């Protein structure tokens, strides 16, 4: 009797912990990658903004004394430097929004008693993960 | 062994009830921060345009 109950309990634990649904996985991936990318993306955005700001303004808030041509050249140079990581984080945001929309659609399907489109969810998890890797790589490259 | 029949019969209900009992409430999506660099570029472009127009404006002889 005790052995049977133990087997049943083990089965229940395995079923509940070992089989996370694609929807649960999608939410976990969204939240974990989203939190990290959100922070590092905000850092890159702020760093680029500070560098661009320094082309136009001195630390005391007055205008820089360089020529207008030099200011434009400085701004263009900063934008070229940060273009790749900023675009990579923008791409991550787009992929993340697509995944979150699919998560909401899957949740709505569950509520309505329909089968969620898990193939789409899995494809978007892959896309978000790839976009995250690309953004992280671009951030490392620009910091060299 | 007489108890085995009823136990096996109740197994599906036990399992599904167990799953529900052990299931952790699914997390919700946490929003991410929106990028700000386009706003920065707009503001700095506007400032450069302002400086360009100021440089082109005729100087007051007085």
N, CA and C atoms of all chains as a GROMACS GRO file, in nm:
protein
  618
    1UNK      N    1   0.084  -0.120   0.000
    1UNK     CA    2   0.000   0.000   0.000
    1UNK      C    3   0.087   0.125   0.000
    2UNK      N    4   0.182   0.126   0.094
    2UNK     CA    5   0.268   0.244   0.106
    2UNK      C    6   0.351   0.263  -0.022
    3UNK      N    7   0.395   0.146  -0.076
    3UNK     CA    8   0.477   0.152  -0.197
    3UNK      C    9   0.396   0.207  -0.315
    4UNK      N   10   0.268   0.167  -0.322
    4UNK     CA   11   0.181   0.213  -0.431
    4UNK      C   12   0.157   0.363  -0.421
    5UNK      N   13   0.131   0.409  -0.301
    5UNK     CA   14   0.108   0.552  -0.282
    5UNK      C   15   0.233   0.633  -0.318
    6UNK      N   16   0.348   0.575  -0.282
    6UNK     CA   17   0.474   0.643  -0.314
    6UNK      C   18   0.491   0.654  -0.466
    7UNK      N   19   0.454   0.544  -0.536
    7UNK     CA   20   0.464   0.544  -0.682
    7UNK      C   21   0.370   0.648  -0.742
    8UNK      N   22   0.250   0.656  -0.688
    8UNK     CA   23   0.153   0.754  -0.740
    8UNK      C   24   0.203   0.896  -0.715
    9UNK      N   25   0.254   0.921  -0.595
    9UNK     CA   26   0.306   1.054  -0.562
    9UNK      C   27   0.421   1.091  -0.655
   10UNK      N   28   0.509   0.993  -0.679
   10UNK     CA   29   0.622   1.018  -0.769
   10UNK      C   30   0.572   1.053  -0.908
   11UNK      N   31   0.471   0.978  -0.954
   11UNK     CA   32   0.415   1.002  -1.087
   11UNK      C   33   0.357   1.143  -1.096
   12UNK      N   34   0.287   1.183  -0.990
   12UNK     CA   35   0.227   1.317  -0.990
   12UNK      C   36   0.336   1.424  -0.996
   13UNK      N   37   0.441   1.407  -0.917
   13UNK     CA   38   0.550   1.506  -0.915
   13UNK      C   39   0.616   1.515  -1.052
   14UNK      N   40   0.641   1.398  -1.112
   14UNK     CA   41   0.705   1.396  -1.245
   14UNK      C   42   0.616   1.465  -1.347
   15UNK      N   43   0.486   1.434  -1.342
   15UNK     CA   44   0.394   1.494  -1.440
   15UNK      C   45   0.382   1.645  -1.424
   16UNK      N   46   0.384   1.690  -1.300
   16UNK     CA   47   0.365   1.834  -1.279
   16UNK      C   48   0.492   1.914  -1.298
   17UNK      N   49   0.606   1.859  -1.263
   17UNK     CA   50   0.729   1.939  -1.271
   17UNK      C   51   0.807   1.914  -1.399
   18UNK      N   52   0.792   1.798  -1.458
   18UNK     CA   53   0.875   1.764  -1.574
   18UNK      C   54   0.815   1.803  -1.706
   19UNK      N   55   0.690   1.843  -1.710
   19UNK     CA   56   0.624   1.868  -1.838
   19UNK      C   57   0.570   2.011  -1.843
   20UNK      N   58   0.658   2.109  -1.839
   20UNK     CA   59   0.614   2.247  -1.849
   20UNK      C   60   0.554   2.268  -1.988
   21UNK      N   61   0.437   2.329  -1.994
   21UNK     CA   62   0.371   2.348  -2.123
   21UNK      C   63   0.449   2.453  -2.204
   22UNK      N   64   0.435   2.449  -2.338
   22UNK     CA   65   0.503   2.551  -2.420
   22UNK      C   66   0.462   2.693  -2.380
   23UNK      N   67   0.339   2.708  -2.336
   23UNK     CA   68   0.294   2.841  -2.294
   23UNK      C   69   0.369   2.887  -2.170
   24UNK      N   70   0.385   2.797  -2.073
   24UNK     CA   71   0.462   2.831  -1.952
   24UNK      C   72   0.607   2.861  -1.989
   25UNK      N   73   0.662   2.780  -2.079
   25UNK     CA   74   0.800   2.802  -2.123
   25UNK      C   75   0.812   2.937  -2.193
   26UNK      N   76   0.713   2.969  -2.277
   26UNK     CA   77   0.715   3.097  -2.350
   26UNK      C   78   0.715   3.216  -2.253
   27UNK      N   79   0.635   3.206  -2.148
   27UNK     CA   80   0.628   3.315  -2.050
   27UNK      C   81   0.760   3.325  -1.974
   28UNK      N   82   0.815   3.207  -1.938
   28UNK     CA   83   0.942   3.208  -1.864
   28UNK      C   84   1.054   3.269  -1.950
   29UNK      N   85   1.061   3.224  -2.077
   29UNK     CA   86   1.165   3.277  -2.167
   29UNK      C   87   1.145   3.428  -2.188
   30UNK      N   88   1.020   3.468  -2.210
   30UNK     CA   89   0.990   3.611  -2.229
   30UNK      C   90   1.037   3.692  -2.110
   31UNK      N   91   1.004   3.644  -1.992
   31UNK     CA   92   1.037   3.722  -1.872
   31UNK      C   93   1.187   3.722  -1.842
   32UNK      N   94   1.250   3.606  -1.856
   32UNK     CA   95   1.393   3.598  -1.824
   32UNK      C   96   1.476   3.678  -1.923
   33UNK      N   97   1.455   3.654  -2.054
   33UNK     CA   98   1.533   3.727  -2.154
   33UNK      C   99   1.490   3.874  -2.158
   34UNK      N  100   1.360   3.897  -2.140
   34UNK     CA  101   1.309   4.035  -2.142
   34UNK      C  102   1.372   4.120  -2.033
   35UNK      N  103   1.385   4.064  -1.914
   35UNK     CA  104   1.441   4.140  -1.801
   35UNK      C  105   1.586   4.179  -1.829
   36UNK      N  106   1.665   4.083  -1.877
   36UNK     CA  107   1.807   4.111  -1.902
   36UNK      C  108   1.823   4.207  -2.020
   37UNK      N  109   1.751   4.178  -2.130
   37UNK     CA  110   1.764   4.262  -2.250
   37UNK      C  111   1.709   4.401  -2.225
   38UNK      N  112   1.608   4.411  -2.143
   38UNK     CA  113   1.549   4.540  -2.111
   38UNK      C  114   1.653   4.628  -2.039
   39UNK      N  115   1.724   4.568  -1.944
   39UNK     CA  116   1.825   4.642  -1.868
   39UNK      C  117   1.944   4.679  -1.957
   40UNK      N  118   1.997   4.580  -2.030
   40UNK     CA  119   2.116   4.609  -2.111
   40UNK      C  120   2.079   4.699  -2.230
   41UNK      N  121   1.958   4.684  -2.283
   41UNK     CA  122   1.913   4.772  -2.391
   41UNK      C  123   1.899   4.916  -2.343
   42UNK      N  124   1.845   4.932  -2.224
   42UNK     CA  125   1.832   5.066  -2.167
   42UNK      C  126   1.970   5.127  -2.142
   43UNK      N  127   2.066   5.043  -2.100
   43UNK     CA  128   2.203   5.091  -2.077
   43UNK      C  129   2.265   5.141  -2.207
   44UNK      N  130   2.250   5.062  -2.315
   44UNK     CA  131   2.307   5.102  -2.445
   44UNK      C  132   2.240   5.230  -2.494
   45UNK      N  133   2.108   5.237  -2.478
   45UNK     CA  134   2.036   5.358  -2.520
   45UNK      C  135   2.087   5.480  -2.443
   46UNK      N  136   2.108   5.463  -2.313
   46UNK     CA  137   2.153   5.575  -2.230
   46UNK      C  138   2.298   5.613  -2.263
   47UNK      N  139   2.382   5.512  -2.285
   47UNK     CA  140   2.523   5.540  -2.319
   47UNK      C  141   2.532   5.614  -2.451
   48UNK      N  142   2.456   5.568  -2.552
   48UNK     CA  143   2.456   5.635  -2.682
   48UNK      C  144   2.403   5.778  -2.669
   49UNK      N  145   2.300   5.795  -2.589
   49UNK     CA  146   2.241   5.928  -2.571
   49UNK      C  147   2.342   6.023  -2.505
   50UNK      N  148   2.416   5.972  -2.406
   50UNK     CA  149   2.516   6.055  -2.338
   50UNK      C  150   2.627   6.095  -2.435
   51UNK      N  151   2.672   5.998  -2.517
   51UNK     CA  152   2.779   6.027  -2.614
   51UNK      C  153   2.732   6.129  -2.716
   52UNK      N  154   2.609   6.114  -2.762
   52UNK     CA  155   2.555   6.209  -2.862
   52UNK      C  156   2.535   6.347  -2.800
   53UNK      N  157   2.487   6.347  -2.677
   53UNK     CA  158   2.464   6.473  -2.605
   53UNK      C  159   2.595   6.551  -2.590
   54UNK      N  160   2.704   6.475  -2.567
   54UNK     CA  161   2.835   6.539  -2.547
   54UNK      C  162   2.886   6.604  -2.676
   55UNK      N  163   2.831   6.568  -2.791
   55UNK     CA  164   2.868   6.634  -2.917
   55UNK      C  165   2.810   6.775  -2.922
   56UNK      N  166   2.704   6.799  -2.848
   56UNK     CA  167   2.632   6.926  -2.857
   56UNK      C  168   2.644   7.012  -2.732
   57UNK      N  169   2.664   6.949  -2.619
   57UNK     CA  170   2.659   7.021  -2.492
   57UNK      C  171   2.780   6.990  -2.405
   58UNK      N  172   2.824   7.091  -2.332
   58UNK     CA  173   2.932   7.068  -2.234
   58UNK      C  174   2.870   7.021  -2.103
   59UNK      N  175   2.957   6.978  -2.014
   59UNK     CA  176   2.907   6.922  -1.886
   59UNK      C  177   2.829   7.027  -1.807
   60UNK      N  178   2.864   7.156  -1.823
   60UNK     CA  179   2.793   7.259  -1.746
   60UNK      C  180   2.661   7.301  -1.812
   61UNK      N  181   2.625   7.234  -1.924
   61UNK     CA  182   2.496   7.262  -1.987
   61UNK      C  183   2.500   7.368  -2.095
   62UNK      N  184   2.619   7.426  -2.118
   62UNK     CA  185   2.630   7.525  -2.224
   62UNK      C  186   2.668   7.454  -2.355
   63UNK      N  187   2.653   7.527  -2.464
   63UNK     CA  188   2.682   7.467  -2.595
   63UNK      C  189   2.832   7.443  -2.612
   64UNK      N  190   2.866   7.337  -2.683
   64UNK     CA  191   3.008   7.313  -2.713
   64UNK      C  192   3.056   7.425  -2.806
   65UNK      N  193   3.186   7.447  -2.807
   65UNK     CA  194   3.239   7.558  -2.886
   65UNK      C  195   3.294   7.514  -3.021
   66UNK      N  196   3.274   7.390  -3.056
   66UNK     CA  197   3.320   7.342  -3.187
   66UNK      C  198   3.229   7.395  -3.297
   67UNK      N  199   3.277   7.385  -3.423
   67UNK     CA  200   3.195   7.433  -3.535
   67UNK      C  201   3.073   7.342  -3.554
   68UNK      N  202   2.975   7.396  -3.626
   68UNK     CA  203   2.854   7.319  -3.652
   68UNK      C  204   2.887   7.191  -3.730
   69UNK      N  205   2.982   7.203  -3.825
   69UNK     CA  206   3.022   7.086  -3.905
   69UNK      C  207   3.082   6.978  -3.814
   70UNK      N  208   3.162   7.020  -3.718
   70UNK     CA  209   3.222   6.923  -3.625
   70UNK      C  210   3.116   6.858  -3.536
   71UNK      N  211   3.019   6.939  -3.496
   71UNK     CA  212   2.911   6.884  -3.412
   71UNK      C  213   2.832   6.778  -3.490
   72UNK      N  214   2.803   6.810  -3.616
   72UNK     CA  215   2.728   6.713  -3.699
   72UNK      C  216   2.810   6.586  -3.722
   73UNK      N  217   2.938   6.606  -3.746
   73UNK     CA  218   3.026   6.491  -3.769
   73UNK      C  219   3.034   6.403  -3.644
   74UNK      N  220   3.042   6.469  -3.528
   74UNK     CA  221   3.048   6.396  -3.400
   74UNK      C  222   2.921   6.314  -3.379
   75UNK      N  223   2.806   6.378  -3.404
   75UNK     CA  224   2.677   6.308  -3.387
   75UNK      C  225   2.669   6.188  -3.482
   76UNK      N  226   2.710   6.210  -3.608
   76UNK     CA  227   2.706   6.101  -3.707
   76UNK      C  228   2.797   5.986  -3.665
   77UNK      N  229   2.913   6.020  -3.610
   77UNK     CA  230   3.008   5.918  -3.567
   77UNK      C  231   2.951   5.834  -3.451
   78UNK      N  232   2.891   5.903  -3.355
   78UNK     CA  233   2.831   5.833  -3.241
   78UNK      C  234   2.719   5.740  -3.289
   79UNK      N  235   2.636   5.792  -3.380
   79UNK     CA  236   2.525   5.709  -3.430
   79UNK      C  237   2.577   5.586  -3.504
   80UNK      N  238   2.685   5.604  -3.579
   80UNK     CA  239   2.743   5.490  -3.652
   80UNK      C  240   2.798   5.387  -3.554
   81UNK      N  241   2.860   5.437  -3.447
   81UNK     CA  242   2.918   5.346  -3.347
   81UNK      C  243   2.811   5.259  -3.280
   82UNK      N  244   2.699   5.323  -3.246
   82UNK     CA  245   2.596   5.252  -3.168
   82UNK      C  246   2.483   5.195  -3.253
   83UNK      N  247   2.492   5.214  -3.385
   83UNK     CA  248   2.380   5.171  -3.473
   83UNK      C  249   2.350   5.021  -3.458
   84UNK      N  250   2.455   4.940  -3.462
   84UNK     CA  251   2.433   4.793  -3.460
   84UNK      C  252   2.367   4.746  -3.330
   85UNK      N  253   2.422   4.782  -3.212
   85UNK     CA  254   2.354   4.733  -3.090
   85UNK      C  255   2.216   4.792  -3.070
   86UNK      N  256   2.198   4.920  -3.108
   86UNK     CA  257   2.065   4.979  -3.090
   86UNK      C  258   1.963   4.908  -3.179
   87UNK      N  259   2.004   4.877  -3.303
   87UNK     CA  260   1.913   4.805  -3.393
   87UNK      C  261   1.887   4.664  -3.338
   88UNK      N  262   1.993   4.602  -3.286
   88UNK     CA  263   1.976   4.465  -3.233
   88UNK      C  264   1.875   4.464  -3.119
   89UNK      N  265   1.883   4.564  -3.030
   89UNK     CA  266   1.786   4.570  -2.920
   89UNK      C  267   1.647   4.606  -2.970
   90UNK      N  268   1.640   4.691  -3.075
   90UNK     CA  269   1.509   4.719  -3.136
   90UNK      C  270   1.449   4.590  -3.192
   91UNK      N  271   1.534   4.512  -3.259
   91UNK     CA  272   1.486   4.384  -3.317
   91UNK      C  273   1.440   4.290  -3.207
   92UNK      N  274   1.513   4.288  -3.095
   92UNK     CA  275   1.471   4.205  -2.982
   92UNK      C  276   1.333   4.249  -2.934
   93UNK      N  277   1.314   4.381  -2.922
   93UNK     CA  278   1.185   4.433  -2.875
   93UNK      C  279   1.072   4.387  -2.967
   94UNK      N  280   1.097   4.392  -3.098
   94UNK     CA  281   0.994   4.350  -3.195
   94UNK      C  282   0.962   4.202  -3.176
   95UNK      N  283   1.067   4.120  -3.163
   95UNK     CA  284   1.046   3.975  -3.145
   95UNK      C  285   0.974   3.948  -3.013
   96UNK      N  286   1.012   4.024  -2.909
   96UNK     CA  287   0.951   4.005  -2.778
   96UNK      C  288   0.801   4.041  -2.782
   97UNK      N  289   0.769   4.151  -2.850
   97UNK     CA  290   0.629   4.193  -2.859
   97UNK      C  291   0.548   4.087  -2.936
   98UNK      N  292   0.609   4.030  -3.041
   98UNK     CA  293   0.540   3.925  -3.117
   98UNK      C  294   0.515   3.802  -3.029
   99UNK      N  295   0.616   3.766  -2.948
   99UNK     CA  296   0.600   3.651  -2.858
   99UNK      C  297   0.494   3.679  -2.752
  100UNK      N  298   0.497   3.800  -2.696
  100UNK     CA  299   0.399   3.831  -2.591
  100UNK      C  300   0.258   3.832  -2.649
  101UNK      N  301   0.245   3.877  -2.774
  101UNK     CA  302   0.112   3.874  -2.838
  101UNK      C  303   0.066   3.729  -2.855
  102UNK      N  304   0.159   3.640  -2.893
  102UNK     CA  305   0.125   3.499  -2.911
  102UNK      C  306   0.090   3.435  -2.777
  103UNK      N  307   0.161   3.477  -2.670
  103UNK     CA  308   0.130   3.425  -2.536
  103UNK      C  309  -0.012   3.465  -2.497
  104UNK      N  310  -0.044   3.594  -2.519
  104UNK     CA  311  -0.180   3.640  -2.484
  104UNK      C  312  -0.286   3.566  -2.567
  105UNK      N  313  -0.255   3.543  -2.695
  105UNK     CA  314  -0.349   3.471  -2.781
  105UNK      C  315  -0.368   3.327  -2.732
  106UNK      N  316  -0.256   3.264  -2.689
  106UNK     CA  317  -0.264   3.126  -2.638
  106UNK      C  318  -0.343   3.121  -2.508
  107UNK      N  319  -0.322   3.221  -2.422
  107UNK     CA  320  -0.397   3.227  -2.296
  107UNK      C  321  -0.546   3.243  -2.324
  108UNK      N  322  -0.577   3.328  -2.420
  108UNK     CA  323  -0.718   3.351  -2.456
  108UNK      C  324  -0.778   3.222  -2.512
  109UNK      N  325  -0.698   3.149  -2.593
  109UNK     CA  326  -0.748   3.023  -2.650
  109UNK      C  327  -0.778   2.923  -2.540
  110UNK      N  328  -0.691   2.918  -2.438
  110UNK     CA  329  -0.713   2.826  -2.325
  110UNK      C  330  -0.843   2.860  -2.252
  111UNK      N  331  -0.863   2.992  -2.229
  111UNK     CA  332  -0.984   3.036  -2.159
  111UNK      C  333  -1.109   2.994  -2.237
  112UNK      N  334  -1.098   3.002  -2.370
  112UNK     CA  335  -1.212   2.967  -2.455
  112UNK      C  336  -1.225   2.817  -2.479
  113UNK      N  337  -1.131   2.740  -2.420
  113UNK     CA  338  -1.137   2.596  -2.434
  113UNK      C  339  -1.084   2.545  -2.567
  114UNK      N  340  -1.009   2.632  -2.638
  114UNK     CA  341  -0.950   2.590  -2.766
  114UNK      C  342  -0.804   2.552  -2.746
  115UNK      N  343  -0.749   2.486  -2.848
  115UNK     CA  344  -0.609   2.445  -2.840
  115UNK      C  345  -0.520   2.560  -2.887
  116UNK      N  346  -0.428   2.607  -2.803
  116UNK     CA  347  -0.339   2.717  -2.846
  116UNK      C  348  -0.248   2.674  -2.960
  117UNK      N  349  -0.204   2.770  -3.042
  117UNK     CA  350  -0.114   2.742  -3.153
  117UNK      C  351   0.029   2.732  -3.098
  118UNK      N  352   0.066   2.608  -3.058
  118UNK     CA  353   0.196   2.589  -2.993
  118UNK      C  354   0.312   2.598  -3.092
  119UNK      N  355   0.287   2.566  -3.218
  119UNK     CA  356   0.393   2.574  -3.319
  119UNK      C  357   0.441   2.718  -3.332
  120UNK      N  358   0.345   2.810  -3.336
  120UNK     CA  359   0.379   2.951  -3.348
  120UNK      C  360   0.456   2.998  -3.225
  121UNK      N  361   0.409   2.952  -3.107
  121UNK     CA  362   0.478   2.990  -2.982
  121UNK      C  363   0.623   2.943  -2.984
  122UNK      N  364   0.643   2.818  -3.024
  122UNK     CA  365   0.778   2.763  -3.024
  122UNK      C  366   0.868   2.837  -3.122
  123UNK      N  367   0.812   2.873  -3.239
  123UNK     CA  368   0.890   2.949  -3.338
  123UNK      C  369   0.928   3.086  -3.284
  124UNK      N  370   0.835   3.148  -3.211
  124UNK     CA  371   0.863   3.282  -3.157
  124UNK      C  372   0.960   3.276  -3.040
  125UNK      N  373   0.957   3.167  -2.962
  125UNK     CA  374   1.056   3.149  -2.856
  125UNK      C  375   1.195   3.143  -2.918
  126UNK      N  376   1.206   3.068  -3.028
  126UNK     CA  377   1.335   3.057  -3.099
  126UNK      C  378   1.378   3.194  -3.151
  127UNK      N  379   1.282   3.270  -3.207
  127UNK     CA  380   1.315   3.402  -3.263
  127UNK      C  381   1.361   3.498  -3.153
  128UNK      N  382   1.293   3.496  -3.039
  128UNK     CA  383   1.330   3.585  -2.928
  128UNK      C  384   1.468   3.549  -2.874
  129UNK      N  385   1.493   3.419  -2.863
  129UNK     CA  386   1.623   3.374  -2.813
  129UNK      C  387   1.735   3.417  -2.909
  130UNK      N  388   1.710   3.403  -3.040
  130UNK     CA  389   1.810   3.443  -3.140
  130UNK      C  390   1.832   3.594  -3.136
  131UNK      N  391   1.724   3.669  -3.123
  131UNK     CA  392   1.736   3.816  -3.117
  131UNK      C  393   1.811   3.859  -2.992
  132UNK      N  394   1.787   3.787  -2.882
  132UNK     CA  395   1.858   3.816  -2.757
  132UNK      C  396   2.008   3.793  -2.774
  133UNK      N  397   2.042   3.679  -2.834
  133UNK     CA  398   2.184   3.647  -2.856
  133UNK      C  399   2.250   3.752  -2.944
  134UNK      N  400   2.180   3.794  -3.050
  134UNK     CA  401   2.234   3.895  -3.142
  134UNK      C  402   2.256   4.028  -3.069
  135UNK      N  403   2.160   4.067  -2.986
  135UNK     CA  404   2.172   4.193  -2.912
  135UNK      C  405   2.287   4.187  -2.812
  136UNK      N  406   2.297   4.076  -2.742
  136UNK     CA  407   2.406   4.062  -2.644
  136UNK      C  408   2.541   4.066  -2.715
  137UNK      N  409   2.550   4.002  -2.830
  137UNK     CA  410   2.675   4.001  -2.907
  137UNK      C  411   2.709   4.143  -2.954
  138UNK      N  412   2.609   4.214  -3.005
  138UNK     CA  413   2.633   4.351  -3.054
  138UNK      C  414   2.676   4.443  -2.939
  139UNK      N  415   2.618   4.422  -2.822
  139UNK     CA  416   2.656   4.504  -2.706
  139UNK      C  417   2.800   4.478  -2.665
  140UNK      N  418   2.841   4.353  -2.672
  140UNK     CA  419   2.980   4.319  -2.638
  140UNK      C  420   3.075   4.382  -2.741
  141UNK      N  421   3.038   4.375  -2.868
  141UNK     CA  422   3.123   4.429  -2.975
  141UNK      C  423   3.144   4.579  -2.959
  142UNK      N  424   3.038   4.652  -2.927
  142UNK     CA  425   3.050   4.798  -2.917
  142UNK      C  426   3.127   4.840  -2.793
  143UNK      N  427   3.131   4.752  -2.693
  143UNK     CA  428   3.202   4.787  -2.569
  143UNK      C  429   3.351   4.760  -2.579
  144UNK      N  430   3.397   4.694  -2.691
  144UNK     CA  431   3.539   4.663  -2.705
  144UNK      C  432   3.619   4.790  -2.734
  145UNK      N  433  -0.556  -0.754  -0.175
  145UNK     CA  434  -0.546  -0.697  -0.309
  145UNK      C  435  -0.679  -0.640  -0.356
  146UNK      N  436  -0.783  -0.654  -0.273
  146UNK     CA  437  -0.914  -0.605  -0.315
  146UNK      C  438  -0.914  -0.452  -0.333
  147UNK      N  439  -0.825  -0.389  -0.263
  147UNK     CA  440  -0.821  -0.242  -0.271
  147UNK      C  441  -0.762  -0.192  -0.403
  148UNK      N  442  -0.692  -0.286  -0.476
  148UNK     CA  443  -0.620  -0.243  -0.596
  148UNK      C  444  -0.714  -0.197  -0.708
  149UNK      N  445  -0.830  -0.270  -0.722
  149UNK     CA  446  -0.925  -0.234  -0.828
  149UNK      C  447  -0.977  -0.092  -0.814
  150UNK      N  448  -1.036  -0.059  -0.698
  150UNK     CA  449  -1.084   0.079  -0.680
  150UNK      C  450  -0.973   0.182  -0.693
  151UNK      N  451  -0.854   0.148  -0.646
  151UNK     CA  452  -0.743   0.244  -0.655
  151UNK      C  453  -0.708   0.272  -0.801
  152UNK      N  454  -0.700   0.163  -0.881
  152UNK     CA  455  -0.669   0.181  -1.023
  152UNK      C  456  -0.779   0.260  -1.093
  153UNK      N  457  -0.903   0.233  -1.050
  153UNK     CA  458  -1.016   0.306  -1.110
  153UNK      C  459  -1.009   0.454  -1.080
  154UNK      N  460  -0.961   0.484  -0.962
  154UNK     CA  461  -0.956   0.625  -0.921
  154UNK      C  462  -0.828   0.694  -0.966
  155UNK      N  463  -0.738   0.617  -1.027
  155UNK     CA  464  -0.606   0.671  -1.062
  155UNK      C  465  -0.612   0.796  -1.152
  156UNK      N  466  -0.692   0.792  -1.260
  156UNK     CA  467  -0.696   0.912  -1.346
  156UNK      C  468  -0.737   1.038  -1.269
  157UNK      N  469  -0.840   1.022  -1.186
  157UNK     CA  470  -0.888   1.138  -1.108
  157UNK      C  471  -0.781   1.182  -1.009
  158UNK      N  472  -0.714   1.084  -0.949
  158UNK     CA  473  -0.607   1.118  -0.853
  158UNK      C  474  -0.494   1.196  -0.921
  159UNK      N  475  -0.459   1.147  -1.041
  159UNK     CA  476  -0.348   1.212  -1.112
  159UNK      C  477  -0.387   1.354  -1.153
  160UNK      N  478  -0.505   1.369  -1.215
  160UNK     CA  479  -0.542   1.503  -1.261
  160UNK      C  480  -0.563   1.597  -1.143
  161UNK      N  481  -0.621   1.542  -1.034
  161UNK     CA  482  -0.637   1.624  -0.913
  161UNK      C  483  -0.502   1.661  -0.855
  162UNK      N  484  -0.410   1.566  -0.859
  162UNK     CA  485  -0.275   1.592  -0.809
  162UNK      C  486  -0.204   1.696  -0.890
  163UNK      N  487  -0.221   1.687  -1.022
  163UNK     CA  488  -0.158   1.786  -1.110
  163UNK      C  489  -0.209   1.925  -1.074
  164UNK      N  490  -0.341   1.937  -1.060
  164UNK     CA  491  -0.398   2.068  -1.028
  164UNK      C  492  -0.347   2.118  -0.893
  165UNK      N  493  -0.337   2.023  -0.797
  165UNK     CA  494  -0.295   2.062  -0.662
  165UNK      C  495  -0.150   2.109  -0.660
  166UNK      N  496  -0.068   2.043  -0.743
  166UNK     CA  497   0.074   2.075  -0.741
  166UNK      C  498   0.111   2.185  -0.841
  167UNK      N  499   0.019   2.216  -0.933
  167UNK     CA  500   0.053   2.310  -1.040
  167UNK      C  501   0.078   2.449  -0.981
  168UNK      N  502   0.193   2.503  -1.015
  168UNK     CA  503   0.227   2.637  -0.969
  168UNK      C  504   0.153   2.736  -1.059
  169UNK      N  505   0.101   2.840  -1.000
  169UNK     CA  506   0.029   2.938  -1.080
  169UNK      C  507   0.123   2.995  -1.186
  170UNK      N  508   0.076   2.995  -1.308
  170UNK     CA  509   0.160   3.040  -1.418
  170UNK      C  510   0.194   3.189  -1.402
  171UNK      N  511   0.320   3.220  -1.429
  171UNK     CA  512   0.363   3.360  -1.418
  171UNK      C  513   0.298   3.443  -1.526
  172UNK      N  514   0.300   3.573  -1.507
  172UNK     CA  515   0.247   3.664  -1.609
  172UNK      C  516   0.363   3.730  -1.680
  173UNK      N  517   0.337   3.781  -1.798
  173UNK     CA  518   0.441   3.850  -1.873
  173UNK      C  519   0.478   3.981  -1.806
  174UNK      N  520   0.608   4.008  -1.798
  174UNK     CA  521   0.654   4.135  -1.744
  174UNK      C  522   0.692   4.225  -1.861
  175UNK      N  523   0.634   4.343  -1.870
  175UNK     CA  524   0.665   4.431  -1.984
  175UNK      C  525   0.813   4.469  -1.986
  176UNK      N  526   0.865   4.499  -2.104
  176UNK     CA  527   1.004   4.542  -2.117
  176UNK      C  528   1.008   4.692  -2.146
  177UNK      N  529   1.127   4.750  -2.123
  177UNK     CA  530   1.142   4.894  -2.144
  177UNK      C  531   1.147   4.925  -2.294
  178UNK      N  532   1.084   5.033  -2.334
  178UNK     CA  533   1.087   5.073  -2.475
  178UNK      C  534   1.218   5.145  -2.504
  179UNK      N  535   1.272   5.130  -2.627
  179UNK     CA  536   1.398   5.200  -2.660
  179UNK      C  537   1.376   5.351  -2.664
  180UNK      N  538   1.482   5.426  -2.634
  180UNK     CA  539   1.470   5.572  -2.626
  180UNK      C  540   1.555   5.643  -2.731
  181UNK      N  541   1.634   5.566  -2.810
  181UNK     CA  542   1.732   5.635  -2.896
  181UNK      C  543   1.666   5.716  -3.008
  182UNK      N  544   1.548   5.677  -3.051
  182UNK     CA  545   1.483   5.755  -3.158
  182UNK      C  546   1.443   5.893  -3.105
  183UNK      N  547   1.399   5.896  -2.982
  183UNK     CA  548   1.364   6.025  -2.920
  183UNK      C  549   1.490   6.111  -2.905
  184UNK      N  550   1.601   6.049  -2.863
  184UNK     CA  551   1.729   6.121  -2.850
  184UNK      C  552   1.769   6.180  -2.986
  185UNK      N  553   1.759   6.098  -3.091
  185UNK     CA  554   1.798   6.144  -3.224
  185UNK      C  555   1.710   6.259  -3.270
  186UNK      N  556   1.581   6.249  -3.244
  186UNK     CA  557   1.489   6.358  -3.283
  186UNK      C  558   1.527   6.488  -3.212
  187UNK      N  559   1.554   6.478  -3.083
  187UNK     CA  560   1.587   6.599  -3.004
  187UNK      C  561   1.719   6.660  -3.050
  188UNK      N  562   1.819   6.575  -3.076
  188UNK     CA  563   1.950   6.628  -3.116
  188UNK      C  564   1.946   6.682  -3.259
  189UNK      N  565   1.868   6.618  -3.346
  189UNK     CA  566   1.852   6.671  -3.481
  189UNK      C  567   1.784   6.808  -3.476
  190UNK      N  568   1.684   6.821  -3.391
  190UNK     CA  569   1.614   6.949  -3.377
  190UNK      C  570   1.710   7.056  -3.326
  191UNK      N  571   1.798   7.018  -3.231
  191UNK     CA  572   1.895   7.114  -3.177
  191UNK      C  573   1.996   7.156  -3.285
  192UNK      N  574   2.041   7.060  -3.364
  192UNK     CA  575   2.135   7.092  -3.473
  192UNK      C  576   2.068   7.183  -3.576
  193UNK      N  577   1.943   7.157  -3.607
  193UNK     CA  578   1.870   7.242  -3.702
  193UNK      C  579   1.856   7.383  -3.647
  194UNK      N  580   1.828   7.391  -3.517
  194UNK     CA  581   1.814   7.523  -3.453
  194UNK      C  582   1.946   7.599  -3.463
  195UNK      N  583   2.056   7.532  -3.438
  195UNK     CA  584   2.188   7.597  -3.443
  195UNK      C  585   2.223   7.636  -3.586
  196UNK      N  586   2.184   7.551  -3.681
  196UNK     CA  587   2.211   7.580  -3.822
  196UNK      C  588   2.134   7.706  -3.865
  197UNK      N  589   2.008   7.713  -3.827
  197UNK     CA  590   1.926   7.829  -3.864
  197UNK      C  591   1.977   7.955  -3.797
  198UNK      N  592   2.023   7.941  -3.674
  198UNK     CA  593   2.077   8.057  -3.602
  198UNK      C  594   2.203   8.107  -3.672
  199UNK      N  595   2.286   8.014  -3.720
  199UNK     CA  596   2.411   8.052  -3.787
  199UNK      C  597   2.382   8.119  -3.921
  200UNK      N  598   2.272   8.078  -3.986
  200UNK     CA  599   2.239   8.134  -4.117
  200UNK      C  600   2.166   8.268  -4.104
  201UNK      N  601   2.103   8.291  -3.989
  201UNK     CA  602   2.021   8.411  -3.974
  201UNK      C  603   2.109   8.535  -3.985
  202UNK      N  604   2.056   8.639  -4.054
  202UNK     CA  605   2.134   8.762  -4.067
  202UNK      C  606   2.161   8.824  -3.930
  203UNK      N  607   2.282   8.875  -3.911
  203UNK     CA  608   2.316   8.936  -3.783
  203UNK      C  609   2.255   9.076  -3.776
  204UNK      N  610   2.215   9.111  -3.658
  204UNK     CA  611   2.156   9.245  -3.635
  204UNK      C  612   2.268   9.349  -3.639
  205UNK      N  613   2.260   9.447  -3.732
  205UNK     CA  614   2.368   9.548  -3.739
  205UNK      C  615   2.379   9.633  -3.614
  206UNK      N  616   2.272   9.639  -3.536
  206UNK     CA  617   2.279   9.720  -3.415
  206UNK      C  618   2.342   9.640  -3.303
   0.00000   0.00000   0.00000
